[in-house]
Each structure stands twice: as structure tokens, then as C-alpha cells.
Amino acid sequence: MGQAGTDLTGRLVTTIDPRLLDFLETNIDSFVKWDLIRFFHDNPHTRDTASNIARYAGRHGETIRQDLDELVENGVLQSDKLRDMTVYALSSDPELRKLLKEFVEASANRHFRIKAIYHIIRGIPR
């Protein structure tokens, strides 16, 4: 990466709240996960299967299952077995919910979205 690319990266990293940057880099490495974060923020009492969550979020069930499981591993979501099904729900951790709210609110800002999109695209394997 040339000097211009390094400068752009530096500007994008230093202008994001460090807590939101950490949340982004730790939990949101795809646009599907961003959609899931938004979905659970908007529907904090949802407890449902991957296929139903996918339908409500406008995604395909099998394509989000891995993303849901990764968000469970990171503590953003929790999962439980209900008979032969896995149901997913937002973590009940109040600090995480507060951070999630801040992230979604920041996402309403065009400049923040551009920076977040850059981070996601930068992390996608080529």
C-alpha cells in the first residue's frame, strides 16, 4: 500500500471512537453481521431461529447461521437449544447493549458509515 493508502487508513482509524472501532473490528467483518446487529438492536426481545431471523432481516437462513454463531462466540448474541432448534437472542449484558446502541446511532451518520464500510471492505479476503 502506498503513502496515500496509509494516510487514508490513519485518518479513518483515528477519527472513530476507539470503543466503536474495537466493536466494529471485533464483531462486524461483513455486511450481513452489520444487518444482524441492526436487527437485534431494533428488536432486542427477539428469540428466534436462524431461518426466521434471516427472513425478518431480508437474508437467507443458511447464509446467516455462521454469522449468528460468530456473534454468539463474541458475546453479542446468545443461543439456546429448544428441542432440535437453535434460537438466538441479543445478549442481556447492559454494557454491550449500550455499546450496540451507540454503534447503531453512529451508523446514522454518513461519515461514520463510510469509515465503517471501509473497515469491512478492508477486512474482506481477496
Backbone as XML, in Angstrom:
<?xml version="1.0"?>
<chain id="A" units="angstrom">
  <residue number="1" name="MET">
    <atom name="N" x="0.857" y="-1.175" z="0.000"/>
    <atom name="CA" x="0.000" y="0.000" z="0.000"/>
    <atom name="C" x="0.893" y="1.224" z="0.000"/>
  </residue>
  <residue number="2" name="GLY">
    <atom name="N" x="0.569" y="2.202" z="-0.827"/>
    <atom name="CA" x="1.368" y="3.407" z="-0.943"/>
    <atom name="C" x="1.130" y="4.365" z="0.200"/>
  </residue>
  <residue number="3" name="GLN">
    <atom name="N" x="1.852" y="5.492" z="0.157"/>
    <atom name="CA" x="1.728" y="6.514" z="1.196"/>
    <atom name="C" x="0.297" y="7.024" z="1.311"/>
  </residue>
  <residue number="4" name="ALA">
    <atom name="N" x="-0.383" y="7.242" z="0.181"/>
    <atom name="CA" x="-1.753" y="7.757" z="0.201"/>
    <atom name="C" x="-2.684" y="6.775" z="0.907"/>
  </residue>
  <residue number="5" name="GLY">
    <atom name="N" x="-2.503" y="5.468" z="0.651"/>
    <atom name="CA" x="-3.329" y="4.452" z="1.303"/>
    <atom name="C" x="-3.102" y="4.419" z="2.799"/>
  </residue>
  <residue number="6" name="THR">
    <atom name="N" x="-1.858" y="4.572" z="3.224"/>
    <atom name="CA" x="-1.535" y="4.588" z="4.644"/>
    <atom name="C" x="-2.138" y="5.812" z="5.318"/>
  </residue>
  <residue number="7" name="ASP">
    <atom name="N" x="-2.060" y="6.964" z="4.671"/>
    <atom name="CA" x="-2.638" y="8.185" z="5.233"/>
    <atom name="C" x="-4.144" y="8.058" z="5.388"/>
  </residue>
  <residue number="8" name="LEU">
    <atom name="N" x="-4.816" y="7.505" z="4.388"/>
    <atom name="CA" x="-6.266" y="7.314" z="4.444"/>
    <atom name="C" x="-6.620" y="6.387" z="5.598"/>
  </residue>
  <residue number="9" name="THR">
    <atom name="N" x="-5.914" y="5.288" z="5.727"/>
    <atom name="CA" x="-6.168" y="4.351" z="6.815"/>
    <atom name="C" x="-5.995" y="5.030" z="8.165"/>
  </residue>
  <residue number="10" name="GLY">
    <atom name="N" x="-4.945" y="5.800" z="8.303"/>
    <atom name="CA" x="-4.710" y="6.512" z="9.562"/>
    <atom name="C" x="-5.828" y="7.479" z="9.891"/>
  </residue>
  <residue number="11" name="ARG">
    <atom name="N" x="-6.281" y="8.229" z="8.903"/>
    <atom name="CA" x="-7.380" y="9.175" z="9.142"/>
    <atom name="C" x="-8.662" y="8.454" z="9.516"/>
  </residue>
  <residue number="12" name="LEU">
    <atom name="N" x="-8.939" y="7.332" z="8.860"/>
    <atom name="CA" x="-10.181" y="6.614" z="9.143"/>
    <atom name="C" x="-10.152" y="5.972" z="10.523"/>
  </residue>
  <residue number="13" name="VAL">
    <atom name="N" x="-9.005" y="5.502" z="10.951"/>
    <atom name="CA" x="-8.898" y="4.854" z="12.261"/>
    <atom name="C" x="-8.941" y="5.873" z="13.391"/>
  </residue>
  <residue number="14" name="THR">
    <atom name="N" x="-8.241" y="6.979" z="13.240"/>
    <atom name="CA" x="-8.132" y="7.926" z="14.348"/>
    <atom name="C" x="-9.382" y="8.758" z="14.563"/>
  </residue>
  <residue number="15" name="THR">
    <atom name="N" x="-10.304" y="8.772" z="13.620"/>
    <atom name="CA" x="-11.482" y="9.608" z="13.788"/>
    <atom name="C" x="-12.716" y="8.831" z="14.245"/>
  </residue>
  <residue number="16" name="ILE">
    <atom name="N" x="-12.563" y="7.566" z="14.558"/>
    <atom name="CA" x="-13.667" y="6.769" z="15.096"/>
    <atom name="C" x="-13.426" y="6.595" z="16.594"/>
  </residue>
  <residue number="17" name="ASP">
    <atom name="N" x="-14.494" y="6.743" z="17.369"/>
    <atom name="CA" x="-14.425" y="6.486" z="18.810"/>
    <atom name="C" x="-13.759" y="5.118" z="19.006"/>
  </residue>
  <residue number="18" name="PRO">
    <atom name="N" x="-12.705" y="5.043" z="19.821"/>
    <atom name="CA" x="-11.965" y="3.780" z="19.984"/>
    <atom name="C" x="-12.844" y="2.594" z="20.405"/>
  </residue>
  <residue number="19" name="ARG">
    <atom name="N" x="-13.857" y="2.841" z="21.232"/>
    <atom name="CA" x="-14.737" y="1.740" z="21.646"/>
    <atom name="C" x="-15.566" y="1.227" z="20.466"/>
  </residue>
  <residue number="20" name="LEU">
    <atom name="N" x="-16.038" y="2.159" z="19.629"/>
    <atom name="CA" x="-16.817" y="1.755" z="18.456"/>
    <atom name="C" x="-15.922" y="1.081" z="17.417"/>
  </residue>
  <residue number="21" name="LEU">
    <atom name="N" x="-14.698" y="1.570" z="17.285"/>
    <atom name="CA" x="-13.751" y="0.940" z="16.369"/>
    <atom name="C" x="-13.453" y="-0.490" z="16.813"/>
  </residue>
  <residue number="22" name="ASP">
    <atom name="N" x="-13.229" y="-0.680" z="18.104"/>
    <atom name="CA" x="-12.975" y="-2.029" z="18.625"/>
    <atom name="C" x="-14.186" y="-2.932" z="18.384"/>
  </residue>
  <residue number="23" name="PHE">
    <atom name="N" x="-15.396" y="-2.422" z="18.650"/>
    <atom name="CA" x="-16.614" y="-3.195" z="18.416"/>
    <atom name="C" x="-16.723" y="-3.576" z="16.942"/>
  </residue>
  <residue number="24" name="LEU">
    <atom name="N" x="-16.450" y="-2.628" z="16.074"/>
    <atom name="CA" x="-16.503" y="-2.864" z="14.633"/>
    <atom name="C" x="-15.486" y="-3.923" z="14.221"/>
  </residue>
  <residue number="25" name="GLU">
    <atom name="N" x="-14.243" y="-3.743" z="14.629"/>
    <atom name="CA" x="-13.184" y="-4.671" z="14.220"/>
    <atom name="C" x="-13.351" y="-6.056" z="14.829"/>
  </residue>
  <residue number="26" name="THR">
    <atom name="N" x="-13.931" y="-6.140" z="16.014"/>
    <atom name="CA" x="-14.098" y="-7.414" z="16.693"/>
    <atom name="C" x="-15.325" y="-8.173" z="16.218"/>
  </residue>
  <residue number="27" name="ASN">
    <atom name="N" x="-16.389" y="-7.467" z="15.889"/>
    <atom name="CA" x="-17.669" y="-8.128" z="15.655"/>
    <atom name="C" x="-18.247" y="-8.004" z="14.257"/>
  </residue>
  <residue number="28" name="ILE">
    <atom name="N" x="-17.854" y="-6.999" z="13.507"/>
    <atom name="CA" x="-18.532" y="-6.750" z="12.237"/>
    <atom name="C" x="-17.527" y="-6.819" z="11.095"/>
  </residue>
  <residue number="29" name="ASP">
    <atom name="N" x="-17.360" y="-8.015" z="10.570"/>
    <atom name="CA" x="-16.440" y="-8.198" z="9.452"/>
    <atom name="C" x="-17.190" y="-8.502" z="8.159"/>
  </residue>
  <residue number="30" name="SER">
    <atom name="N" x="-18.501" y="-8.270" z="8.171"/>
    <atom name="CA" x="-19.308" y="-8.464" z="6.962"/>
    <atom name="C" x="-20.546" y="-7.582" z="7.053"/>
  </residue>
  <residue number="31" name="PHE">
    <atom name="N" x="-21.135" y="-7.329" z="5.902"/>
    <atom name="CA" x="-22.358" y="-6.536" z="5.881"/>
    <atom name="C" x="-23.535" y="-7.319" z="6.450"/>
  </residue>
  <residue number="32" name="VAL">
    <atom name="N" x="-23.458" y="-8.643" z="6.376"/>
    <atom name="CA" x="-24.501" y="-9.484" z="6.987"/>
    <atom name="C" x="-24.504" y="-9.270" z="8.500"/>
  </residue>
  <residue number="33" name="LYS">
    <atom name="N" x="-23.332" y="-9.272" z="9.110"/>
    <atom name="CA" x="-23.266" y="-9.056" z="10.561"/>
    <atom name="C" x="-23.760" y="-7.666" z="10.932"/>
  </residue>
  <residue number="34" name="TRP">
    <atom name="N" x="-23.451" y="-6.680" z="10.104"/>
    <atom name="CA" x="-23.942" y="-5.326" z="10.357"/>
    <atom name="C" x="-25.476" y="-5.342" z="10.338"/>
  </residue>
  <residue number="35" name="ASP">
    <atom name="N" x="-26.059" y="-6.029" z="9.358"/>
    <atom name="CA" x="-27.524" y="-6.155" z="9.298"/>
    <atom name="C" x="-28.073" y="-6.863" z="10.535"/>
  </residue>
  <residue number="36" name="LEU">
    <atom name="N" x="-27.377" y="-7.901" z="10.988"/>
    <atom name="CA" x="-27.839" y="-8.638" z="12.173"/>
    <atom name="C" x="-27.744" y="-7.780" z="13.433"/>
  </residue>
  <residue number="37" name="ILE">
    <atom name="N" x="-26.661" y="-7.019" z="13.559"/>
    <atom name="CA" x="-26.515" y="-6.103" z="14.697"/>
    <atom name="C" x="-27.674" y="-5.119" z="14.700"/>
  </residue>
  <residue number="38" name="ARG">
    <atom name="N" x="-27.968" y="-4.569" z="13.553"/>
    <atom name="CA" x="-29.077" y="-3.607" z="13.428"/>
    <atom name="C" x="-30.411" y="-4.276" z="13.766"/>
  </residue>
  <residue number="39" name="PHE">
    <atom name="N" x="-30.613" y="-5.490" z="13.247"/>
    <atom name="CA" x="-31.855" y="-6.212" z="13.504"/>
    <atom name="C" x="-32.067" y="-6.427" z="15.002"/>
  </residue>
  <residue number="40" name="PHE">
    <atom name="N" x="-31.037" y="-6.918" z="15.689"/>
    <atom name="CA" x="-31.191" y="-7.187" z="17.123"/>
    <atom name="C" x="-31.294" y="-5.892" z="17.934"/>
  </residue>
  <residue number="41" name="HIS">
    <atom name="N" x="-30.665" y="-4.833" z="17.478"/>
    <atom name="CA" x="-30.840" y="-3.541" z="18.142"/>
    <atom name="C" x="-32.289" y="-3.096" z="18.035"/>
  </residue>
  <residue number="42" name="ASP">
    <atom name="N" x="-32.846" y="-3.221" z="16.838"/>
    <atom name="CA" x="-34.227" y="-2.778" z="16.604"/>
    <atom name="C" x="-35.258" y="-3.722" z="17.221"/>
  </residue>
  <residue number="43" name="ASN">
    <atom name="N" x="-34.865" y="-4.967" z="17.481"/>
    <atom name="CA" x="-35.764" y="-5.989" z="18.019"/>
    <atom name="C" x="-35.085" y="-6.692" z="19.200"/>
  </residue>
  <residue number="44" name="PRO">
    <atom name="N" x="-34.834" y="-5.967" z="20.288"/>
    <atom name="CA" x="-33.998" y="-6.502" z="21.377"/>
    <atom name="C" x="-34.609" y="-7.684" z="22.138"/>
  </residue>
  <residue number="45" name="HIS">
    <atom name="N" x="-35.889" y="-7.940" z="21.976"/>
    <atom name="CA" x="-36.519" y="-9.047" z="22.709"/>
    <atom name="C" x="-36.732" y="-10.276" z="21.834"/>
  </residue>
  <residue number="46" name="THR">
    <atom name="N" x="-36.205" y="-10.253" z="20.623"/>
    <atom name="CA" x="-36.348" y="-11.381" z="19.703"/>
    <atom name="C" x="-35.579" y="-12.590" z="20.212"/>
  </residue>
  <residue number="47" name="ARG">
    <atom name="N" x="-36.232" y="-13.728" z="20.174"/>
    <atom name="CA" x="-35.617" y="-15.046" z="20.422"/>
    <atom name="C" x="-36.146" y="-15.933" z="19.319"/>
  </residue>
  <residue number="48" name="ASP">
    <atom name="N" x="-35.298" y="-16.240" z="18.334"/>
    <atom name="CA" x="-35.822" y="-16.955" z="17.178"/>
    <atom name="C" x="-34.730" y="-17.767" z="16.498"/>
  </residue>
  <residue number="49" name="THR">
    <atom name="N" x="-35.165" y="-18.569" z="15.528"/>
    <atom name="CA" x="-34.254" y="-19.419" z="14.766"/>
    <atom name="C" x="-33.555" y="-18.610" z="13.681"/>
  </residue>
  <residue number="50" name="ALA">
    <atom name="N" x="-32.483" y="-19.172" z="13.155"/>
    <atom name="CA" x="-31.729" y="-18.509" z="12.089"/>
    <atom name="C" x="-32.611" y="-18.269" z="10.870"/>
  </residue>
  <residue number="51" name="SER">
    <atom name="N" x="-33.443" y="-19.231" z="10.505"/>
    <atom name="CA" x="-34.263" y="-19.055" z="9.306"/>
    <atom name="C" x="-35.284" y="-17.934" z="9.479"/>
  </residue>
  <residue number="52" name="ASN">
    <atom name="N" x="-35.887" y="-17.814" z="10.652"/>
    <atom name="CA" x="-36.836" y="-16.728" z="10.886"/>
    <atom name="C" x="-36.133" y="-15.379" z="10.967"/>
  </residue>
  <residue number="53" name="ILE">
    <atom name="N" x="-34.995" y="-15.339" z="11.643"/>
    <atom name="CA" x="-34.229" y="-14.086" z="11.727"/>
    <atom name="C" x="-33.814" y="-13.650" z="10.328"/>
  </residue>
  <residue number="54" name="ALA">
    <atom name="N" x="-33.379" y="-14.600" z="9.518"/>
    <atom name="CA" x="-32.973" y="-14.289" z="8.144"/>
    <atom name="C" x="-34.130" y="-13.680" z="7.368"/>
  </residue>
  <residue number="55" name="ARG">
    <atom name="N" x="-35.294" y="-14.267" z="7.510"/>
    <atom name="CA" x="-36.465" y="-13.754" z="6.793"/>
    <atom name="C" x="-36.766" y="-12.320" z="7.219"/>
  </residue>
  <residue number="56" name="TYR">
    <atom name="N" x="-36.767" y="-12.075" z="8.535"/>
    <atom name="CA" x="-37.060" y="-10.727" z="9.037"/>
    <atom name="C" x="-35.985" y="-9.728" z="8.642"/>
  </residue>
  <residue number="57" name="ALA">
    <atom name="N" x="-34.739" y="-10.190" z="8.561"/>
    <atom name="CA" x="-33.616" y="-9.305" z="8.234"/>
    <atom name="C" x="-33.375" y="-9.203" z="6.725"/>
  </residue>
  <residue number="58" name="GLY">
    <atom name="N" x="-34.169" y="-9.922" z="5.943"/>
    <atom name="CA" x="-34.011" y="-9.864" z="4.492"/>
    <atom name="C" x="-32.823" y="-10.642" z="3.971"/>
  </residue>
  <residue number="59" name="ARG">
    <atom name="N" x="-32.468" y="-11.721" z="4.650"/>
    <atom name="CA" x="-31.326" y="-12.565" z="4.256"/>
    <atom name="C" x="-31.789" y="-14.010" z="4.113"/>
  </residue>
  <residue number="60" name="HIS">
    <atom name="N" x="-30.876" y="-14.890" z="3.689"/>
    <atom name="CA" x="-31.172" y="-16.312" z="3.567"/>
    <atom name="C" x="-30.698" y="-17.040" z="4.824"/>
  </residue>
  <residue number="61" name="GLY">
    <atom name="N" x="-31.504" y="-17.985" z="5.306"/>
    <atom name="CA" x="-31.237" y="-18.679" z="6.566"/>
    <atom name="C" x="-29.869" y="-19.315" z="6.674"/>
  </residue>
  <residue number="62" name="GLU">
    <atom name="N" x="-29.497" y="-20.116" z="5.699"/>
    <atom name="CA" x="-28.218" y="-20.814" z="5.784"/>
    <atom name="C" x="-27.037" y="-19.856" z="5.696"/>
  </residue>
  <residue number="63" name="THR">
    <atom name="N" x="-27.217" y="-18.734" z="5.028"/>
    <atom name="CA" x="-26.092" y="-17.807" z="4.869"/>
    <atom name="C" x="-25.804" y="-17.019" z="6.143"/>
  </residue>
  <residue number="64" name="ILE">
    <atom name="N" x="-26.769" y="-16.941" z="7.058"/>
    <atom name="CA" x="-26.511" y="-16.156" z="8.273"/>
    <atom name="C" x="-26.162" y="-17.007" z="9.482"/>
  </residue>
  <residue number="65" name="ARG">
    <atom name="N" x="-26.365" y="-18.311" z="9.386"/>
    <atom name="CA" x="-26.130" y="-19.169" z="10.551"/>
    <atom name="C" x="-24.703" y="-19.024" z="11.088"/>
  </residue>
  <residue number="66" name="GLN">
    <atom name="N" x="-23.721" y="-19.046" z="10.210"/>
    <atom name="CA" x="-22.320" y="-18.894" z="10.645"/>
    <atom name="C" x="-22.102" y="-17.527" z="11.288"/>
  </residue>
  <residue number="67" name="ASP">
    <atom name="N" x="-22.692" y="-16.483" z="10.700"/>
    <atom name="CA" x="-22.545" y="-15.140" z="11.264"/>
    <atom name="C" x="-23.191" y="-15.054" z="12.646"/>
  </residue>
  <residue number="68" name="LEU">
    <atom name="N" x="-24.364" y="-15.655" z="12.792"/>
    <atom name="CA" x="-25.024" y="-15.690" z="14.104"/>
    <atom name="C" x="-24.135" y="-16.395" z="15.119"/>
  </residue>
  <residue number="69" name="ASP">
    <atom name="N" x="-23.583" y="-17.550" z="14.724"/>
    <atom name="CA" x="-22.733" y="-18.315" z="15.643"/>
    <atom name="C" x="-21.471" y="-17.534" z="16.030"/>
  </residue>
  <residue number="70" name="GLU">
    <atom name="N" x="-20.903" y="-16.786" z="15.091"/>
    <atom name="CA" x="-19.726" y="-15.972" z="15.409"/>
    <atom name="C" x="-20.094" y="-14.838" z="16.369"/>
  </residue>
  <residue number="71" name="LEU">
    <atom name="N" x="-21.273" y="-14.252" z="16.194"/>
    <atom name="CA" x="-21.719" y="-13.216" z="17.128"/>
    <atom name="C" x="-21.988" y="-13.804" z="18.510"/>
  </residue>
  <residue number="72" name="VAL">
    <atom name="N" x="-22.401" y="-15.063" z="18.566"/>
    <atom name="CA" x="-22.554" y="-15.759" z="19.855"/>
    <atom name="C" x="-21.175" y="-15.940" z="20.494"/>
  </residue>
  <residue number="73" name="GLU">
    <atom name="N" x="-20.206" y="-16.406" z="19.703"/>
    <atom name="CA" x="-18.842" y="-16.601" z="20.211"/>
    <atom name="C" x="-18.258" y="-15.306" z="20.769"/>
  </residue>
  <residue number="74" name="ASN">
    <atom name="N" x="-18.596" y="-14.182" z="20.153"/>
    <atom name="CA" x="-18.081" y="-12.879" z="20.587"/>
    <atom name="C" x="-18.887" y="-12.265" z="21.719"/>
  </residue>
  <residue number="75" name="GLY">
    <atom name="N" x="-19.987" y="-12.923" z="22.119"/>
    <atom name="CA" x="-20.776" y="-12.444" z="23.242"/>
    <atom name="C" x="-21.837" y="-11.404" z="22.890"/>
  </residue>
  <residue number="76" name="VAL">
    <atom name="N" x="-22.002" y="-11.108" z="21.607"/>
    <atom name="CA" x="-23.022" y="-10.150" z="21.189"/>
    <atom name="C" x="-24.402" y="-10.789" z="21.281"/>
  </residue>
  <residue number="77" name="LEU">
    <atom name="N" x="-24.468" y="-12.044" z="20.886"/>
    <atom name="CA" x="-25.722" y="-12.804" z="20.953"/>
    <atom name="C" x="-25.539" y="-13.980" z="21.898"/>
  </residue>
  <residue number="78" name="GLN">
    <atom name="N" x="-26.641" y="-14.576" z="22.258"/>
    <atom name="CA" x="-26.606" y="-15.841" z="22.996"/>
    <atom name="C" x="-27.483" y="-16.819" z="22.228"/>
  </residue>
  <residue number="79" name="SER">
    <atom name="N" x="-27.203" y="-18.100" z="22.386"/>
    <atom name="CA" x="-28.011" y="-19.111" z="21.718"/>
    <atom name="C" x="-28.394" y="-20.187" z="22.722"/>
  </residue>
  <residue number="80" name="ASP">
    <atom name="N" x="-29.544" y="-20.776" z="22.473"/>
    <atom name="CA" x="-30.041" y="-21.862" z="23.311"/>
    <atom name="C" x="-30.659" y="-22.905" z="22.409"/>
  </residue>
  <residue number="81" name="LYS">
    <atom name="N" x="-30.620" y="-24.149" z="22.881"/>
    <atom name="CA" x="-31.281" y="-25.234" z="22.160"/>
    <atom name="C" x="-32.715" y="-25.308" z="22.647"/>
  </residue>
  <residue number="82" name="LEU">
    <atom name="N" x="-33.629" y="-25.362" z="21.714"/>
    <atom name="CA" x="-35.043" y="-25.518" z="22.001"/>
    <atom name="C" x="-35.486" y="-26.721" z="21.180"/>
  </residue>
  <residue number="83" name="ARG">
    <atom name="N" x="-35.593" y="-27.872" z="21.855"/>
    <atom name="CA" x="-35.793" y="-29.156" z="21.180"/>
    <atom name="C" x="-34.661" y="-29.375" z="20.198"/>
  </residue>
  <residue number="84" name="ASP">
    <atom name="N" x="-34.957" y="-29.455" z="18.909"/>
    <atom name="CA" x="-33.903" y="-29.689" z="17.926"/>
    <atom name="C" x="-33.500" y="-28.413" z="17.181"/>
  </residue>
  <residue number="85" name="MET">
    <atom name="N" x="-33.920" y="-27.273" z="17.698"/>
    <atom name="CA" x="-33.621" y="-25.988" z="17.053"/>
    <atom name="C" x="-32.706" y="-25.143" z="17.931"/>
  </residue>
  <residue number="86" name="THR">
    <atom name="N" x="-31.941" y="-24.301" z="17.275"/>
    <atom name="CA" x="-31.144" y="-23.301" z="17.982"/>
    <atom name="C" x="-31.857" y="-21.966" z="17.834"/>
  </residue>
  <residue number="87" name="VAL">
    <atom name="N" x="-32.052" y="-21.294" z="18.965"/>
    <atom name="CA" x="-32.658" y="-19.957" z="18.928"/>
    <atom name="C" x="-31.612" y="-18.941" z="19.378"/>
  </residue>
  <residue number="88" name="TYR">
    <atom name="N" x="-31.674" y="-17.784" z="18.780"/>
    <atom name="CA" x="-30.699" y="-16.724" z="19.026"/>
    <atom name="C" x="-31.395" y="-15.523" z="19.652"/>
  </residue>
  <residue number="89" name="ALA">
    <atom name="N" x="-30.666" y="-14.846" z="20.523"/>
    <atom name="CA" x="-31.191" y="-13.647" z="21.177"/>
    <atom name="C" x="-30.026" y="-12.700" z="21.450"/>
  </residue>
  <residue number="90" name="LEU">
    <atom name="N" x="-30.351" y="-11.452" z="21.618"/>
    <atom name="CA" x="-29.356" y="-10.444" z="21.964"/>
    <atom name="C" x="-28.858" y="-10.695" z="23.389"/>
  </residue>
  <residue number="91" name="SER">
    <atom name="N" x="-27.589" y="-10.500" z="23.603"/>
    <atom name="CA" x="-27.010" y="-10.633" z="24.949"/>
    <atom name="C" x="-27.747" y="-9.712" z="25.921"/>
  </residue>
  <residue number="92" name="SER">
    <atom name="N" x="-27.883" y="-10.165" z="27.132"/>
    <atom name="CA" x="-28.549" y="-9.341" z="28.147"/>
    <atom name="C" x="-27.574" y="-8.399" z="28.862"/>
  </residue>
  <residue number="93" name="ASP">
    <atom name="N" x="-26.293" y="-8.453" z="28.501"/>
    <atom name="CA" x="-25.269" y="-7.597" z="29.102"/>
    <atom name="C" x="-25.587" y="-6.120" z="28.831"/>
  </residue>
  <residue number="94" name="PRO">
    <atom name="N" x="-25.864" y="-5.330" z="29.890"/>
    <atom name="CA" x="-26.249" y="-3.928" z="29.680"/>
    <atom name="C" x="-25.156" y="-3.084" z="29.021"/>
  </residue>
  <residue number="95" name="GLU">
    <atom name="N" x="-23.894" y="-3.355" z="29.312"/>
    <atom name="CA" x="-22.801" y="-2.596" z="28.690"/>
    <atom name="C" x="-22.736" y="-2.874" z="27.194"/>
  </residue>
  <residue number="96" name="LEU">
    <atom name="N" x="-22.909" y="-4.138" z="26.824"/>
    <atom name="CA" x="-22.893" y="-4.487" z="25.417"/>
    <atom name="C" x="-24.084" y="-3.845" z="24.700"/>
  </residue>
  <residue number="97" name="ARG">
    <atom name="N" x="-25.242" y="-3.873" z="25.312"/>
    <atom name="CA" x="-26.434" y="-3.260" z="24.709"/>
    <atom name="C" x="-26.232" y="-1.752" z="24.520"/>
  </residue>
  <residue number="98" name="LYS">
    <atom name="N" x="-25.585" y="-1.115" z="25.483"/>
    <atom name="CA" x="-25.311" y="0.316" z="25.372"/>
    <atom name="C" x="-24.360" y="0.581" z="24.205"/>
  </residue>
  <residue number="99" name="LEU">
    <atom name="N" x="-23.313" y="-0.231" z="24.091"/>
    <atom name="CA" x="-22.348" y="-0.088" z="23.009"/>
    <atom name="C" x="-23.010" y="-0.339" z="21.654"/>
  </residue>
  <residue number="100" name="LEU">
    <atom name="N" x="-23.855" y="-1.344" z="21.596"/>
    <atom name="CA" x="-24.587" y="-1.652" z="20.370"/>
    <atom name="C" x="-25.467" y="-0.469" z="19.962"/>
  </residue>
  <residue number="101" name="LYS">
    <atom name="N" x="-26.135" y="0.127" z="20.935"/>
    <atom name="CA" x="-26.975" y="1.303" z="20.676"/>
    <atom name="C" x="-26.123" y="2.454" z="20.136"/>
  </residue>
  <residue number="102" name="GLU">
    <atom name="N" x="-24.968" y="2.678" z="20.738"/>
    <atom name="CA" x="-24.080" y="3.745" z="20.271"/>
    <atom name="C" x="-23.605" y="3.476" z="18.848"/>
  </residue>
  <residue number="103" name="PHE">
    <atom name="N" x="-23.309" y="2.207" z="18.549"/>
    <atom name="CA" x="-22.857" y="1.857" z="17.202"/>
    <atom name="C" x="-23.963" y="2.113" z="16.178"/>
  </residue>
  <residue number="104" name="VAL">
    <atom name="N" x="-25.180" y="1.674" z="16.482"/>
    <atom name="CA" x="-26.297" y="1.867" z="15.552"/>
    <atom name="C" x="-26.589" y="3.356" z="15.385"/>
  </residue>
  <residue number="105" name="GLU">
    <atom name="N" x="-26.550" y="4.112" z="16.465"/>
    <atom name="CA" x="-26.779" y="5.556" z="16.364"/>
    <atom name="C" x="-25.677" y="6.223" z="15.544"/>
  </residue>
  <residue number="106" name="ALA">
    <atom name="N" x="-24.433" y="5.812" z="15.756"/>
    <atom name="CA" x="-23.325" y="6.367" z="14.973"/>
    <atom name="C" x="-23.474" y="6.017" z="13.498"/>
  </residue>
  <residue number="107" name="SER">
    <atom name="N" x="-24.055" y="4.849" z="13.222"/>
    <atom name="CA" x="-24.248" y="4.406" z="11.834"/>
    <atom name="C" x="-25.213" y="5.294" z="11.062"/>
  </residue>
  <residue number="108" name="ALA">
    <atom name="N" x="-25.988" y="6.098" z="11.765"/>
    <atom name="CA" x="-26.893" y="7.034" z="11.096"/>
    <atom name="C" x="-26.115" y="8.203" z="10.489"/>
  </residue>
  <residue number="109" name="ASN">
    <atom name="N" x="-24.875" y="8.377" z="10.926"/>
    <atom name="CA" x="-24.022" y="9.446" z="10.422"/>
    <atom name="C" x="-23.290" y="8.964" z="9.174"/>
  </residue>
  <residue number="110" name="ARG">
    <atom name="N" x="-23.438" y="9.689" z="8.085"/>
    <atom name="CA" x="-22.849" y="9.310" z="6.799"/>
    <atom name="C" x="-21.336" y="9.109" z="6.892"/>
  </residue>
  <residue number="111" name="HIS">
    <atom name="N" x="-20.642" y="9.996" z="7.576"/>
    <atom name="CA" x="-19.182" y="9.886" z="7.674"/>
    <atom name="C" x="-18.769" y="8.630" z="8.449"/>
  </residue>
  <residue number="112" name="PHE">
    <atom name="N" x="-19.490" y="8.335" z="9.513"/>
    <atom name="CA" x="-19.192" y="7.113" z="10.262"/>
    <atom name="C" x="-19.428" y="5.886" z="9.375"/>
  </residue>
  <residue number="113" name="ARG">
    <atom name="N" x="-20.543" y="5.866" z="8.640"/>
    <atom name="CA" x="-20.848" y="4.727" z="7.765"/>
    <atom name="C" x="-19.747" y="4.513" z="6.735"/>
  </residue>
  <residue number="114" name="ILE">
    <atom name="N" x="-19.266" y="5.588" z="6.161"/>
    <atom name="CA" x="-18.185" y="5.469" z="5.169"/>
    <atom name="C" x="-16.957" y="4.818" z="5.811"/>
  </residue>
  <residue number="115" name="LYS">
    <atom name="N" x="-16.619" y="5.260" z="7.004"/>
    <atom name="CA" x="-15.460" y="4.701" z="7.707"/>
    <atom name="C" x="-15.691" y="3.232" z="8.053"/>
  </residue>
  <residue number="116" name="ALA">
    <atom name="N" x="-16.899" y="2.905" z="8.515"/>
    <atom name="CA" x="-17.213" y="1.520" z="8.873"/>
    <atom name="C" x="-17.184" y="0.632" z="7.636"/>
  </residue>
  <residue number="117" name="ILE">
    <atom name="N" x="-17.736" y="1.115" z="6.546"/>
    <atom name="CA" x="-17.722" y="0.351" z="5.291"/>
    <atom name="C" x="-16.285" y="0.099" z="4.854"/>
  </residue>
  <residue number="118" name="TYR">
    <atom name="N" x="-15.442" y="1.115" z="4.967"/>
    <atom name="CA" x="-14.031" y="0.956" z="4.621"/>
    <atom name="C" x="-13.396" y="-0.168" z="5.445"/>
  </residue>
  <residue number="119" name="HIS">
    <atom name="N" x="-13.679" y="-0.205" z="6.732"/>
    <atom name="CA" x="-13.096" y="-1.239" z="7.594"/>
    <atom name="C" x="-13.578" y="-2.630" z="7.204"/>
  </residue>
  <residue number="120" name="ILE">
    <atom name="N" x="-14.845" y="-2.735" z="6.871"/>
    <atom name="CA" x="-15.370" y="-4.036" z="6.464"/>
    <atom name="C" x="-14.747" y="-4.483" z="5.147"/>
  </residue>
  <residue number="121" name="ILE">
    <atom name="N" x="-14.721" y="-3.597" z="4.168"/>
    <atom name="CA" x="-14.148" y="-3.948" z="2.860"/>
    <atom name="C" x="-12.678" y="-4.286" z="3.000"/>
  </residue>
  <residue number="122" name="ARG">
    <atom name="N" x="-11.963" y="-3.532" z="3.817"/>
    <atom name="CA" x="-10.523" y="-3.785" z="4.018"/>
    <atom name="C" x="-10.283" y="-5.182" z="4.594"/>
  </residue>
  <residue number="123" name="GLY">
    <atom name="N" x="-11.239" y="-5.680" z="5.387"/>
    <atom name="CA" x="-11.067" y="-6.988" z="6.009"/>
    <atom name="C" x="-11.538" y="-8.159" z="5.191"/>
  </residue>
  <residue number="124" name="ILE">
    <atom name="N" x="-12.202" y="-7.904" z="4.056"/>
    <atom name="CA" x="-12.711" y="-8.999" z="3.219"/>
    <atom name="C" x="-11.539" y="-9.622" z="2.474"/>
  </residue>
  <residue number="125" name="PRO">
    <atom name="N" x="-11.387" y="-10.956" z="2.586"/>
    <atom name="CA" x="-10.294" y="-11.629" z="1.876"/>
    <atom name="C" x="-10.443" y="-11.466" z="0.357"/>
  </residue>
  <residue number="126" name="ARG">
    <atom name="N" x="-9.318" y="-11.299" z="-0.292"/>
    <atom name="CA" x="-9.345" y="-11.138" z="-1.764"/>
    <atom name="C" x="-8.970" y="-12.405" z="-2.447"/>
  </residue>
</chain>
